[in-house]
Amino acid sequence: MKEQASEKASFFHKIKKFSATPQGIAAVLLISAVFITGLVYLITTTKILHVGWKILHAPSMLLLNILPVLLVLLLLFLLTKRLFFSVSCTGVVLIFFAIADRMKVSMRQEPLLPTDLTLVKEVIAILKTFPVYQLVLIGLLLVLFAVLLVLSFIKSTRATLAAAPRITGIVLVIACAFGANHFWYADKALYDSYPTVDNPYFQVNQYNTRGMIYSFLHQFNITQMKAPEGYDATYFAELEDTDWAAPEAAPGEETQYPHIVMIMGEAFSDLSENEHLDFSSYRDPLQNFKEICAEEDTISGHIVVPNFGGGTSNTEYDVLTGCATRYLDSSLPSYNFIHSDFDSMPRQLAKLGYKTLSIHPGYAWFYNRQNVYPDLGFETCYFLEDSFDLATQGYGGYINEEATMDKIIETLDTHIKEKDTPLFSFTVTIQNHGPYEKKYGTLPANFSTDVPLDETQTDLLTQYFQGIIDADEQIGRLKEYAENSDEPIVLVYFGDHLPGFSNGMEFFDLLDYPIDANGTPEEQLAVYETPYFIWQNDSAKALENMQTAEEIGFPENGLISSQFLGSAVLELFVPGYESPLHSSNNRLMKELPVCAENIYVDSKGDFTNTISEEQAELVKLLKNWQYYKLFDEKQP
């Protein structure tokens, strides 16, 4: 036994001695880089065998994931002279990123992006709403990582390195990093040439197959906005250079416009419409919503939004500006690009004499709305800090639907009594924001199902549907107010994105929803579809020159891209109104009601991946016009 122990001690002594030599250090760094990269793949990739097969056919894809790890390891070692600490630090950080990526994919079907690092305040605010046990687990994980780093630094032996070769090594590593980034990681053609498992246009699949490390670095390089190919600012300046004015009324008459109340419901969806879910013994979560949609003159359907499970501000941006987040070619939230007056829907309506206000019962700094809303043309903005009280109006961690509707009706009623101008009111609700684990506490059942669900799954759906029920009750309340008013009122309600559940897409598979990011074009689009309606009271219907859905070429199935919704509302209810961008949007909507990068829906309702040259030119026009309005247009 002593001899065996002695042999083991001798073996480890030799290993330790070898690891102190230049060759040993190089071997440890290389093996560690491969091992850490493999761990990241194991954590972030769900189909590891399929991915392994792809890597065999494109081994350089794996090398592009290992190289950054190796360079970081080498740089840390040269800076600290501590081998074990360099390995531990690099491993801990990358494993933390990999876990964050896995969690984000599960909840939002979107991988970890470099721009997520700019949303620290937003992430912390959302984390505060997580169940206590999840916060404890996250806290324990962070403490474990911190302890590991401290111990590795203390226990790691300082290597003997001369100053000259050490400084030379640091310079060479940095030079190699810059060179590799320029020639490989910034190369979009190279990145796109590599294979993916399943749908290549789904970003999660790109990360899964091409590697989180390589994909993350590539995304970092393409966040810089560049002018689209063939872009000409002068052309769009000429299109916009018109003396726009409100349409003139007939002699002796005054054009009357309806009040427009637009509401975007947090995670509002029609997921309750499922053959495996039964609400016959319970309240239908969409009772009022469906009654409104069933009315003869209501326009309803689904909008195709930019994100799944999050990205609320991107849907806001699409609807209010008439531009499309999908065509920004950046992973940054679209609100990040608005830094000055933007000629959006509220600003244009103000030219007609509308008063404009926004309501968001969340923090004003979230997505920088406190600055973006005034830039969009909202004269008055109501936020959590100045208009709501979370202590008395909170439910599920956020301001409840009732308090939000109180503010909507109060501001509308006050405006009607005190002003003789129309009002454009835009609200973003927040109550039903995830996560949904025990969000509203212990709830009674609100649905039944023929699919076996465990206790956690049942509770998640119960919590989510409770939020939809609360939203639907307030929709009915607002409609009742509008019906009892002599003022012409238009109501527009839509969801910002589907909910991101902590179990990922599990519900969608269990309950046979036709939703699949790797499925048919119809199933791929369904990942991003949320319901909407456009409703008007009798006084609004009595106004002259209002247009119908048929007259503006609205698709029969009601399926449109989110950037068309605001433009359609303007064309429907603002007689004679002409805006270059919105008019172009309405022309494109007649041709291609849905433009979602590589999936389109034509005027007949057919799904396709290819479009005609003429249609491609209209899509290109929208892309280029968006760039002009964000980066080149100067407001007077």
C-alpha positions as CSV (number, residue, x, y, z in Angstrom):
1,M,0.0,0.0,0.0
2,K,2.8,2.4,0.9
3,E,4.5,1.6,-2.4
4,Q,1.3,2.3,-4.3
5,A,0.9,5.6,-2.4
6,S,4.5,6.4,-3.1
7,E,4.0,5.7,-6.8
8,K,0.9,7.9,-6.9
9,A,2.8,10.7,-5.1
10,S,5.6,10.4,-7.5
11,F,3.3,10.4,-10.5
12,F,1.5,13.6,-9.4
13,H,4.9,15.2,-8.6
14,K,6.1,14.5,-12.1
15,I,2.8,15.9,-13.5
16,K,3.2,19.0,-11.3
17,K,6.9,19.3,-12.3
18,F,6.0,18.9,-16.0
19,S,3.3,21.5,-15.8
20,A,5.8,24.1,-14.7
21,T,7.9,23.6,-17.9
22,P,7.1,25.6,-21.1
23,Q,5.9,22.4,-22.8
24,G,3.8,21.5,-19.8
25,I,2.2,24.9,-19.6
26,A,1.4,24.8,-23.3
27,A,-0.1,21.4,-22.9
28,V,-2.3,22.4,-19.9
29,L,-3.5,25.5,-21.7
30,L,-4.4,23.6,-24.9
31,I,-6.1,20.7,-23.1
32,S,-8.0,23.2,-20.9
33,A,-9.2,25.2,-24.0
34,V,-10.5,22.0,-25.6
35,F,-12.1,20.8,-22.3
36,I,-13.8,24.2,-21.6
37,T,-15.1,24.4,-25.2
38,G,-16.5,20.9,-24.9
39,L,-18.3,21.8,-21.6
40,V,-19.8,24.9,-23.3
41,Y,-21.1,22.8,-26.1
42,L,-22.6,20.2,-23.7
43,I,-24.4,22.9,-21.7
44,T,-25.7,24.9,-24.7
45,T,-26.4,22.2,-27.3
46,T,-29.5,20.0,-27.1
47,K,-28.7,17.7,-30.0
48,I,-25.0,17.0,-29.3
49,L,-24.8,13.9,-31.5
50,H,-26.2,15.7,-34.5
51,V,-23.9,18.6,-33.8
52,G,-21.0,16.3,-33.5
53,W,-21.8,14.9,-37.0
54,K,-21.8,18.5,-38.4
55,I,-18.5,19.3,-36.8
56,L,-16.9,16.2,-38.4
57,H,-17.8,17.7,-41.8
58,A,-16.6,21.2,-40.8
59,P,-13.9,20.8,-38.2
60,S,-12.7,24.4,-38.6
61,M,-16.0,25.4,-36.9
62,L,-14.8,23.7,-33.7
63,L,-11.4,25.3,-34.0
64,L,-13.0,28.8,-34.2
65,N,-14.6,28.0,-30.8
66,I,-11.4,26.7,-29.2
67,L,-9.1,29.5,-30.4
68,P,-10.7,32.4,-28.4
69,V,-10.6,30.2,-25.2
70,L,-7.0,29.4,-25.8
71,L,-6.1,33.1,-26.4
72,V,-7.9,34.2,-23.2
73,L,-6.2,31.4,-21.2
74,L,-2.8,32.4,-22.5
75,L,-3.4,36.1,-21.9
76,L,-4.6,35.6,-18.3
77,F,-1.6,33.4,-17.6
78,L,0.8,36.0,-19.0
79,L,-0.9,38.7,-17.0
80,T,-1.2,36.8,-13.6
81,K,1.6,34.1,-14.0
82,R,-0.9,31.7,-12.3
83,L,-1.8,28.7,-14.5
84,F,-4.6,27.2,-12.3
85,F,-6.3,30.5,-11.7
86,S,-6.2,31.3,-15.5
87,V,-7.9,28.0,-16.3
88,S,-10.5,28.4,-13.4
89,C,-11.3,32.0,-14.3
90,T,-11.8,31.3,-18.0
91,G,-13.8,28.2,-17.3
92,V,-16.1,29.8,-14.7
93,V,-16.9,32.8,-16.9
94,L,-17.7,30.7,-20.0
95,I,-19.7,28.2,-18.0
96,F,-21.7,31.1,-16.5
97,F,-22.3,32.4,-20.0
98,A,-23.3,29.0,-21.2
99,I,-25.8,28.5,-18.4
100,A,-27.2,32.0,-19.1
101,D,-27.5,31.1,-22.8
102,R,-29.4,27.9,-21.9
103,M,-31.8,29.7,-19.6
104,K,-32.5,32.4,-22.1
105,V,-33.1,29.9,-24.9
106,S,-35.5,28.0,-22.6
107,M,-37.5,31.1,-21.7
108,R,-37.3,33.2,-24.9
109,Q,-36.1,30.9,-27.7
110,E,-33.3,33.4,-28.2
111,P,-29.6,32.8,-27.5
112,L,-27.3,35.0,-25.3
113,L,-26.3,38.0,-27.3
114,P,-23.5,40.6,-26.7
115,T,-26.2,43.3,-26.4
116,D,-27.6,41.5,-23.4
117,L,-24.6,42.9,-21.5
118,T,-26.1,46.4,-22.0
119,L,-29.4,45.4,-20.3
120,V,-28.0,44.7,-16.9
121,K,-30.6,47.0,-15.1
122,E,-33.4,45.4,-17.1
123,V,-32.2,41.9,-16.2
124,I,-31.9,42.7,-12.5
125,A,-35.4,44.2,-12.5
126,I,-36.8,41.0,-14.0
127,L,-34.8,38.7,-11.7
128,K,-36.4,40.4,-8.7
129,T,-39.7,38.9,-9.8
130,F,-38.3,35.3,-9.9
131,P,-39.5,32.8,-7.2
132,V,-37.4,32.8,-4.1
133,Y,-36.0,29.3,-4.6
134,Q,-34.7,30.3,-8.1
135,L,-33.1,33.4,-6.7
136,V,-31.5,31.2,-4.0
137,L,-30.1,28.8,-6.6
138,I,-28.7,31.6,-8.7
139,G,-27.2,33.2,-5.6
140,L,-25.6,29.9,-4.5
141,L,-24.2,29.4,-8.0
142,L,-22.6,32.8,-8.0
143,V,-21.1,32.3,-4.5
144,L,-19.7,28.9,-5.7
145,F,-18.1,30.5,-8.7
146,A,-16.7,33.3,-6.6
147,V,-15.2,30.9,-4.0
148,L,-13.7,28.8,-6.8
149,L,-12.0,31.8,-8.3
150,V,-10.6,33.0,-4.9
151,L,-9.3,29.6,-4.0
152,S,-7.8,29.0,-7.4
153,F,-6.0,32.4,-7.1
154,I,-4.7,31.6,-3.6
155,K,-3.6,28.0,-4.4
156,S,-2.2,28.7,-7.9
157,T,1.6,28.8,-7.9
158,R,3.2,31.8,-9.6
159,A,5.3,30.7,-12.6
160,T,8.7,32.2,-13.2
161,L,8.5,34.4,-16.3
162,A,11.0,36.9,-17.5
163,A,9.6,40.4,-18.2
164,A,10.7,40.6,-21.9
165,P,9.2,37.3,-23.2
166,R,6.1,38.0,-21.0
167,I,5.4,41.4,-22.5
168,T,6.2,40.1,-26.0
169,G,3.7,37.2,-25.4
170,I,1.0,39.6,-24.3
171,V,1.5,41.8,-27.4
172,L,1.4,38.7,-29.7
173,V,-1.8,37.3,-28.1
174,I,-3.6,40.7,-28.5
175,A,-2.3,41.0,-32.1
176,C,-3.5,37.4,-32.8
177,A,-6.9,38.2,-31.3
178,F,-7.4,41.3,-33.4
179,G,-6.3,39.5,-36.5
180,A,-8.5,36.5,-35.9
181,N,-11.5,38.7,-35.2
182,H,-10.9,40.7,-38.4
183,F,-10.4,37.8,-40.8
184,W,-12.7,35.1,-39.3
185,Y,-15.1,36.2,-36.6
186,A,-16.3,39.3,-38.4
187,D,-16.7,37.4,-41.7
188,K,-20.4,37.0,-42.3
189,A,-19.9,34.9,-45.4
190,L,-17.7,32.4,-43.5
191,Y,-20.2,32.2,-40.6
192,D,-23.1,31.7,-42.9
193,S,-21.2,29.0,-44.8
194,Y,-21.2,26.6,-41.8
195,P,-24.0,24.1,-41.4
196,T,-26.7,24.0,-38.7
197,V,-28.9,21.3,-37.3
198,D,-32.5,22.1,-38.3
199,N,-33.7,25.5,-39.5
200,P,-30.6,27.5,-40.4
201,Y,-32.4,30.8,-40.0
202,F,-33.3,30.2,-36.4
203,Q,-30.6,31.8,-34.3
204,V,-30.7,29.2,-31.6
205,N,-29.8,26.6,-34.1
206,Q,-26.8,28.6,-35.3
207,Y,-25.5,28.9,-31.7
208,N,-26.2,25.2,-31.0
209,T,-24.3,24.0,-34.1
210,R,-21.7,26.6,-34.8
211,G,-21.0,27.0,-31.1
212,M,-21.9,29.6,-28.5
213,I,-18.4,31.1,-28.4
214,Y,-18.0,31.5,-32.1
215,S,-21.5,32.7,-32.6
216,F,-21.3,35.2,-29.7
217,L,-18.1,36.8,-31.1
218,H,-19.7,36.9,-34.6
219,Q,-22.7,38.7,-33.2
220,F,-20.4,41.2,-31.4
221,N,-19.0,42.1,-34.8
222,I,-22.3,42.6,-36.6
223,T,-24.0,44.9,-34.0
224,Q,-22.6,47.9,-35.8
225,M,-25.3,49.2,-38.1
226,K,-24.2,49.6,-41.7
227,A,-26.1,51.3,-44.6
228,P,-27.9,48.7,-46.7
229,E,-26.4,47.9,-50.1
230,G,-27.5,50.4,-52.7
231,Y,-28.8,52.8,-50.1
232,D,-29.2,56.5,-51.2
233,A,-30.1,59.0,-48.5
234,T,-30.9,61.7,-51.2
235,Y,-33.6,59.5,-52.7
236,F,-35.5,59.2,-49.3
237,A,-34.9,62.8,-48.5
238,E,-36.8,63.7,-51.7
239,L,-39.6,61.2,-50.9
240,E,-40.0,62.8,-47.4
241,D,-39.6,66.4,-48.7
242,T,-43.3,67.2,-49.0
243,D,-45.3,70.0,-47.3
244,W,-47.5,67.6,-45.4
245,A,-50.7,69.0,-44.0
246,A,-54.0,67.7,-42.6
247,P,-56.5,67.0,-45.4
248,E,-58.8,69.9,-46.0
249,A,-62.5,69.6,-45.1
250,A,-65.3,70.6,-47.4
251,P,-66.4,74.3,-47.1
252,G,-68.5,74.8,-44.0
253,E,-67.5,71.4,-42.6
254,E,-64.9,70.3,-40.1
255,T,-63.2,67.0,-40.4
256,Q,-63.7,65.0,-37.2
257,Y,-61.3,62.3,-36.1
258,P,-61.9,59.5,-33.6
259,H,-60.0,59.1,-30.4
260,I,-57.6,56.2,-30.9
261,V,-56.8,54.0,-27.8
262,M,-54.1,51.5,-28.6
263,I,-53.1,48.9,-26.0
264,M,-50.3,46.3,-26.2
265,G,-50.9,43.5,-23.7
266,E,-47.9,41.9,-22.0
267,A,-47.6,38.3,-23.2
268,F,-51.2,38.5,-24.5
269,S,-52.0,35.5,-26.6
270,D,-54.8,33.1,-27.6
271,L,-52.9,30.0,-26.3
272,S,-56.2,29.1,-24.6
273,E,-57.6,28.2,-28.0
274,N,-56.3,24.6,-28.0
275,E,-58.2,21.4,-28.6
276,H,-56.6,19.9,-25.5
277,L,-57.7,22.7,-23.2
278,D,-61.3,22.9,-21.9
279,F,-62.8,26.0,-20.3
280,S,-66.4,24.9,-20.3
281,S,-66.5,24.7,-16.5
282,Y,-64.4,27.9,-16.1
283,R,-64.3,31.4,-17.4
284,D,-63.0,31.6,-21.0
285,P,-59.8,33.6,-20.7
286,L,-60.7,35.4,-24.0
287,Q,-64.4,35.8,-23.4
288,N,-64.5,39.6,-24.1
289,F,-61.8,39.5,-26.7
290,K,-63.6,36.9,-28.7
291,E,-66.9,38.7,-28.4
292,I,-65.3,41.9,-29.8
293,C,-63.7,40.0,-32.6
294,A,-67.0,38.4,-33.6
295,E,-68.7,41.7,-34.1
296,E,-69.4,42.5,-37.8
297,D,-67.1,45.6,-38.3
298,T,-64.3,44.5,-36.1
299,I,-61.0,43.8,-37.8
300,S,-59.0,41.0,-36.1
301,G,-56.4,38.4,-36.7
302,H,-52.7,38.0,-35.8
303,I,-49.6,40.1,-36.1
304,V,-46.2,38.6,-36.7
305,V,-44.0,40.2,-34.1
306,P,-40.1,40.3,-34.0
307,N,-39.5,38.2,-30.9
308,F,-40.6,35.2,-28.8
309,G,-40.9,35.4,-25.0
310,G,-39.5,38.9,-24.8
311,G,-38.4,42.0,-26.7
312,T,-41.5,44.0,-25.8
313,S,-40.1,47.3,-27.0
314,N,-39.4,45.8,-30.5
315,T,-43.1,45.3,-31.1
316,E,-43.8,48.8,-29.8
317,Y,-41.2,50.1,-32.3
318,D,-42.7,48.2,-35.2
319,V,-46.3,49.4,-34.6
320,L,-45.5,53.0,-33.8
321,T,-42.9,53.7,-36.4
322,G,-44.0,51.6,-39.4
323,C,-40.5,50.2,-39.5
324,A,-39.4,46.6,-38.9
325,T,-37.1,45.5,-36.2
326,R,-36.5,42.3,-38.2
327,Y,-34.7,44.4,-40.9
328,L,-32.4,46.3,-38.6
329,D,-29.7,43.6,-38.9
330,S,-28.8,44.1,-35.2
331,S,-29.4,42.2,-32.0
332,L,-29.8,45.5,-30.1
333,P,-33.3,46.5,-29.1
334,S,-34.7,48.8,-31.8
335,Y,-35.3,51.6,-29.2
336,N,-31.5,51.8,-28.9
337,F,-31.4,53.5,-32.2
338,I,-33.8,56.4,-31.5
339,H,-31.9,59.3,-30.1
340,S,-33.8,62.3,-31.6
341,D,-37.2,63.3,-32.9
342,F,-38.7,60.5,-35.0
343,D,-41.6,61.1,-37.4
344,S,-43.6,58.2,-35.9
345,M,-47.4,57.5,-35.6
346,P,-48.0,59.8,-32.5
347,R,-45.9,62.7,-34.0
348,Q,-47.8,62.4,-37.3
349,L,-51.2,62.4,-35.5
350,A,-50.2,65.4,-33.6
351,K,-50.0,67.3,-36.9
352,L,-53.7,66.6,-37.3
353,G,-54.4,68.2,-33.9
354,Y,-54.3,65.0,-31.8
355,K,-53.1,65.1,-28.3
356,T,-50.8,62.2,-27.6
357,L,-50.0,60.3,-24.4
358,S,-48.4,57.1,-23.4
359,I,-48.9,54.9,-20.4
360,H,-46.5,52.2,-19.1
361,P,-46.9,51.1,-15.5
362,G,-43.2,50.0,-15.5
363,Y,-40.0,51.8,-14.8
364,A,-39.4,54.8,-17.1
365,W,-35.7,53.7,-17.7
366,F,-36.7,50.2,-18.9
367,Y,-35.7,50.1,-22.6
368,N,-35.0,53.9,-22.2
369,R,-38.7,54.7,-22.7
370,Q,-38.4,57.9,-20.7
371,N,-36.4,59.3,-23.6
372,V,-37.7,57.3,-26.5
373,Y,-41.4,58.1,-26.0
374,P,-40.9,61.9,-26.2
375,D,-38.7,61.3,-29.3
376,L,-41.6,59.4,-30.9
377,G,-43.9,62.4,-30.3
378,F,-45.7,61.6,-27.1
379,E,-46.5,64.9,-25.3
380,T,-47.4,63.3,-22.0
381,C,-45.9,60.1,-20.5
382,Y,-47.1,58.2,-17.4
383,F,-44.7,55.7,-15.8
384,L,-44.6,53.6,-12.6
385,E,-42.5,56.2,-10.7
386,D,-45.0,59.1,-11.1
387,S,-48.4,57.5,-11.7
388,F,-48.6,54.1,-10.0
389,D,-48.0,52.5,-6.6
390,L,-46.6,49.0,-6.7
391,A,-47.3,48.5,-2.9
392,T,-51.1,49.0,-3.4
393,Q,-51.6,48.2,-7.1
394,G,-49.2,45.4,-7.5
395,Y,-50.2,41.8,-8.4
396,G,-47.7,39.1,-9.4
397,G,-44.8,41.5,-9.0
398,Y,-46.1,44.2,-11.4
399,I,-48.9,46.9,-11.6
400,N,-52.1,45.1,-12.1
401,E,-54.4,45.3,-15.2
402,E,-57.2,47.1,-13.3
403,A,-54.9,49.9,-12.2
404,T,-53.6,50.2,-15.7
405,M,-57.1,50.4,-17.1
406,D,-58.1,52.9,-14.5
407,K,-55.4,55.2,-15.9
408,I,-56.4,54.6,-19.5
409,I,-60.1,55.5,-18.8
410,E,-59.2,58.3,-16.4
411,T,-57.0,60.1,-19.0
412,L,-59.4,59.5,-21.8
413,D,-62.4,60.7,-19.8
414,T,-60.5,63.8,-18.6
415,H,-59.4,64.6,-22.1
416,I,-63.0,64.3,-23.5
417,K,-64.3,66.6,-20.8
418,E,-61.6,69.2,-21.0
419,K,-60.4,69.2,-24.7
420,D,-62.1,69.5,-28.0
421,T,-59.3,67.7,-29.9
422,P,-58.9,64.0,-30.6
423,L,-56.7,61.8,-28.4
424,F,-54.1,59.2,-29.3
425,S,-53.5,57.0,-26.2
426,F,-50.9,54.2,-26.3
427,T,-50.5,51.8,-23.4
428,V,-48.1,48.9,-22.6
429,T,-49.4,46.7,-19.9
430,I,-47.1,44.8,-17.6
431,Q,-49.0,42.6,-15.1
432,N,-48.6,39.3,-16.9
433,H,-44.9,39.5,-17.4
434,G,-43.1,36.3,-16.6
435,P,-41.8,34.3,-14.9
436,Y,-45.0,32.4,-14.1
437,E,-43.9,30.0,-11.3
438,K,-46.4,30.7,-8.5
439,K,-46.6,34.3,-9.9
440,Y,-50.1,35.0,-8.4
441,G,-49.7,32.6,-5.4
442,T,-51.9,29.6,-5.0
443,L,-54.7,29.7,-7.5
444,P,-57.8,27.4,-8.1
445,A,-57.9,25.5,-11.3
446,N,-59.0,27.6,-14.3
447,F,-58.9,25.0,-17.1
448,S,-59.0,21.2,-17.6
449,T,-57.1,19.1,-20.1
450,D,-57.0,15.7,-21.6
451,V,-53.2,15.8,-21.6
452,P,-51.4,14.6,-18.5
453,L,-49.6,17.5,-16.9
454,D,-47.5,17.4,-13.7
455,E,-48.1,19.8,-10.9
456,T,-45.5,22.3,-12.1
457,Q,-46.8,22.3,-15.6
458,T,-50.4,22.7,-14.5
459,D,-49.5,25.6,-12.2
460,L,-47.5,27.4,-14.9
461,L,-50.5,27.4,-17.3
462,T,-52.9,28.3,-14.5
463,Q,-50.8,31.3,-13.5
464,Y,-50.5,32.5,-17.1
465,F,-54.2,32.1,-17.9
466,Q,-55.0,34.1,-14.7
467,G,-53.2,37.0,-16.2
468,I,-55.0,36.6,-19.5
469,I,-58.3,36.5,-17.7
470,D,-57.5,39.7,-15.8
471,A,-56.5,41.5,-19.1
472,D,-59.7,40.3,-20.8
473,E,-61.9,41.6,-18.0
474,Q,-60.3,45.0,-18.5
475,I,-60.8,44.8,-22.2
476,G,-64.5,44.3,-21.6
477,R,-64.5,47.3,-19.2
478,L,-62.9,49.6,-21.8
479,K,-65.3,48.5,-24.5
480,E,-68.3,49.2,-22.2
481,Y,-66.9,52.7,-21.6
482,A,-66.6,53.3,-25.3
483,E,-70.0,52.0,-26.0
484,N,-71.6,54.4,-23.5
485,S,-69.7,57.4,-24.9
486,D,-71.0,59.8,-27.5
487,E,-67.5,60.4,-28.6
488,P,-66.0,58.5,-31.6
489,I,-63.6,56.0,-30.1
490,V,-61.4,53.4,-31.8
491,L,-59.9,50.6,-29.7
492,V,-56.8,48.7,-30.9
493,Y,-55.5,45.8,-28.8
494,F,-52.7,43.4,-29.5
495,G,-50.1,41.2,-27.8
496,D,-46.3,42.0,-27.8
497,H,-45.1,38.4,-27.9
498,L,-46.0,34.8,-26.8
499,P,-45.1,34.0,-23.2
500,G,-41.7,32.5,-22.5
501,F,-42.2,29.7,-20.0
502,S,-39.4,28.3,-17.9
503,N,-39.9,24.9,-19.5
504,G,-39.2,26.3,-22.9
505,M,-41.3,25.0,-25.7
506,E,-42.5,22.0,-23.7
507,F,-46.2,23.1,-23.5
508,F,-46.3,23.7,-27.2
509,D,-45.2,20.2,-27.9
510,L,-47.3,18.6,-25.1
511,L,-50.5,20.3,-26.3
512,D,-49.8,19.9,-30.0
513,Y,-49.7,23.6,-30.8
514,P,-48.7,24.1,-34.5
515,I,-45.7,26.1,-33.3
516,D,-42.1,25.0,-34.3
517,A,-39.1,27.1,-35.1
518,N,-37.8,24.2,-37.2
519,G,-41.1,23.3,-38.8
520,T,-43.0,24.4,-41.9
521,P,-43.2,28.1,-42.7
522,E,-46.6,28.2,-41.0
523,E,-45.2,26.6,-37.9
524,Q,-42.2,28.9,-37.9
525,L,-44.3,32.1,-38.1
526,A,-46.6,30.8,-35.4
527,V,-43.8,31.2,-32.9
528,Y,-44.2,35.0,-33.4
529,E,-47.9,35.4,-33.8
530,T,-50.1,37.3,-31.3
531,P,-53.8,38.2,-31.7
532,Y,-55.2,41.7,-32.2
533,F,-58.4,43.5,-32.9
534,I,-59.4,47.0,-34.3
535,W,-62.8,48.0,-33.0
536,Q,-64.9,51.2,-33.2
537,N,-67.9,52.4,-31.3
538,D,-71.1,53.6,-33.1
539,S,-70.0,57.2,-33.0
540,A,-66.8,56.3,-34.8
541,K,-68.7,54.3,-37.4
542,A,-70.9,57.3,-38.1
543,L,-67.9,59.5,-39.0
544,E,-67.5,60.2,-42.7
545,N,-64.7,59.0,-44.9
546,M,-63.8,56.1,-42.7
547,Q,-62.5,53.2,-44.7
548,T,-63.1,49.5,-44.4
549,A,-60.7,46.6,-44.3
550,E,-61.7,45.6,-47.8
551,E,-61.1,49.1,-49.1
552,I,-57.5,49.2,-47.8
553,G,-56.7,45.7,-49.0
554,F,-56.6,44.0,-45.6
555,P,-55.9,40.3,-45.9
556,E,-58.9,38.1,-45.4
557,N,-57.1,35.9,-42.8
558,G,-56.1,39.0,-40.8
559,L,-52.4,37.9,-40.7
560,I,-50.0,40.9,-41.0
561,S,-46.5,41.9,-40.0
562,S,-46.4,44.1,-36.9
563,Q,-45.0,47.1,-38.8
564,F,-48.2,47.3,-40.8
565,L,-50.6,47.6,-37.9
566,G,-50.1,51.3,-37.1
567,S,-50.1,52.2,-40.8
568,A,-53.4,50.4,-41.3
569,V,-55.0,52.2,-38.4
570,L,-54.0,55.5,-39.9
571,E,-55.4,54.6,-43.3
572,L,-58.6,53.3,-41.8
573,F,-59.5,56.2,-39.5
574,V,-57.7,59.3,-40.7
575,P,-59.5,60.3,-43.9
576,G,-57.2,61.6,-46.7
577,Y,-54.1,61.2,-44.6
578,E,-50.9,60.7,-46.5
579,S,-47.5,59.8,-45.1
580,P,-44.8,58.6,-47.5
581,L,-43.6,55.7,-45.3
582,H,-47.0,54.6,-44.1
583,S,-48.5,54.9,-47.6
584,S,-45.6,52.7,-48.8
585,N,-46.3,50.3,-46.0
586,N,-50.0,50.0,-46.9
587,R,-49.0,49.3,-50.6
588,L,-46.6,46.6,-49.4
589,M,-49.2,45.1,-47.1
590,K,-51.5,44.6,-50.1
591,E,-48.8,42.6,-51.8
592,L,-47.1,40.9,-48.9
593,P,-49.2,41.1,-45.7
594,V,-46.3,39.3,-43.9
595,C,-42.7,40.0,-44.5
596,A,-40.6,38.1,-42.0
597,E,-37.1,37.8,-43.4
598,N,-37.1,34.4,-45.2
599,I,-40.9,33.7,-44.9
600,Y,-43.6,35.7,-46.6
601,V,-47.3,35.5,-46.9
602,D,-48.9,36.8,-50.0
603,S,-52.3,38.5,-50.6
604,K,-53.9,35.1,-51.2
605,G,-52.7,33.8,-47.8
606,D,-50.1,31.5,-49.3
607,F,-46.9,31.0,-47.4
608,T,-43.7,31.2,-49.4
609,N,-39.9,31.5,-49.1
610,T,-39.5,33.3,-52.5
611,I,-41.0,36.5,-53.8
612,S,-41.0,38.3,-57.2
613,E,-38.4,40.9,-58.1
614,E,-41.1,43.6,-57.8
615,Q,-42.0,42.5,-54.3
616,A,-38.3,42.2,-53.3
617,E,-37.9,45.8,-54.4
618,L,-40.8,46.9,-52.1
619,V,-39.2,45.0,-49.2
620,K,-35.8,46.6,-49.9
621,L,-37.5,50.0,-50.0
622,L,-38.8,49.4,-46.4
623,K,-35.3,48.3,-45.2
624,N,-33.6,51.3,-46.7
625,W,-36.3,53.7,-45.6
626,Q,-35.9,52.5,-42.0
627,Y,-32.2,53.2,-42.2
628,Y,-32.8,56.7,-43.5
629,K,-35.4,57.6,-40.8
630,L,-33.1,56.3,-38.0
631,F,-29.8,57.6,-39.1
632,D,-30.1,60.3,-41.8
633,E,-33.4,62.1,-41.4
634,K,-33.4,65.4,-39.7
635,Q,-36.6,66.6,-38.1
636,P,-37.4,70.3,-38.4
